[in-house]
Amino acid sequence: MNVLEKEKGTYTSDVHEYVQHVYETVKQRNPYENEFHQAVKEVLDSLLPVLAKRPQYIRQAILERIVEPERMISFRVPWVDDQGNVQVNRGFRVQFNSALGPYKGGLRFHPSVNTSIIKFLGFEQIFKNALTGQPIGGGKGGSDFDPKGKSDGEIMRFTQSFMSELSKYIGPDTDVPAGDIGVGAKEIGYMFGQYKKMRGRFEAGVLTGKDIAYGGSLARKEATGYGTVYFVEEMLKEKGHSFAGSTVVVSGSGNVSIYAMEKAMHLGAKVVACSDSEGYIYDKRGINLETVKRLKESEKKRISEYVNEHPQAHFFQGCSDIWSVPCDIALPCATQNEIDENAATVLVSNGVKAIGEGANMPSTLEAVNVFHEHGVLFAPAKAANAGGVSVSALEMAQNSARLSWTFEEVDAKLQDIMKTIYRDCIEAAKENDAPGNLVVGANIAGFVKVADAMIAQGVI
Ligand code: GLU
């Protein structure tokens, strides 16, 4: 449909067809990028009511523009392993949308990383970052490098090579990467060192998730997990529920998962299961978080080792079965599409009351439908896990002001931000004929901020 046809007003009755057309074009132009298609579909389907009410978004081709990254960078990352062999990985950065501020989003190092994964994550990041209310655009990046089993020297040489190229495209007012799966404070440190060397400038705000020793923010490490729990607690409160006394299953045992477990426990929940890529542990007395932290954060061991120290617990091979553990609240904090229709059905039949997505897009579209059909409270990733990037933006603010806030100050701001996101989503859902539907609420609330800023800045 061209602009003139839209001007004639056909869109009001044909919004559905128009959105479908945009989606089909995305599929054609980006073949084989299934995760990207999935993320786009979820957002576009939510936007029908707001597009019907605000035709300027259609006239201004906001959808057509927003699904197209402003820039997609792909580059070679050669490095030398400990045996002296030359290895070649692929590096990516998608600079998706800068309507609200410099591109902002993490870097993922995982063998599954490809264009589709980076674009789905970058697309989600646009709306997530908008929801935080902070001045940050959407971006994402990473590499198919697998940090598992690599020595420190190999990780350093790889990240230095990665940053040698990436440094040409980023900066504190341009694009500010951070961590994601496979990228923590150590990798950020090596990348920061390389960036500083290449620029000859100490630009603290070029990366977030830095160590506290040189410009990191207190509570950044905890922020994604804590934020998810703060968000879910708001959602539960509205229905008279709470984490207190609830049984919780959390997938993963990385940064998001560990601090989601910690905050859930602070609020009085019993966390009975968590996982890694090999399988999951079930400890019916409640997981001992100190053991998980030691195994995963310091010793970099497998979660299966947990049962050696806690013989009452069980280890099960394969991680998808974790959703068969009965619970009141499930917090998927591992990776995309870890809850499919089947897993969702099992969770529902075991009486789950609420889902809070700590990972990015951990539920398939079919799984989300199952939760909605059965009245399960559902907190979608781009709202529920926005705490991480929110505290990244607070880290940028501290770096600009050359000061640092206490843990309590940052945590209080994080709680405020998560409560505000929850309220904004609830209101947007209500205004758009989908009361209580936080998927619709989050997508519309985030989209409207970006779309209005894009219109204000002209066709660029
Ligand atoms: N990777 C995280 C996310 O998915 C954090 C991004 C950041 O801090 O920039 O939101």
Residues whose N, C-alpha, C, O or C-beta is under 5 A from the ligand:
A	BS01	LIG	K104 G105 G106 V176 A178 G179 D180 N385 G388 V389 S392
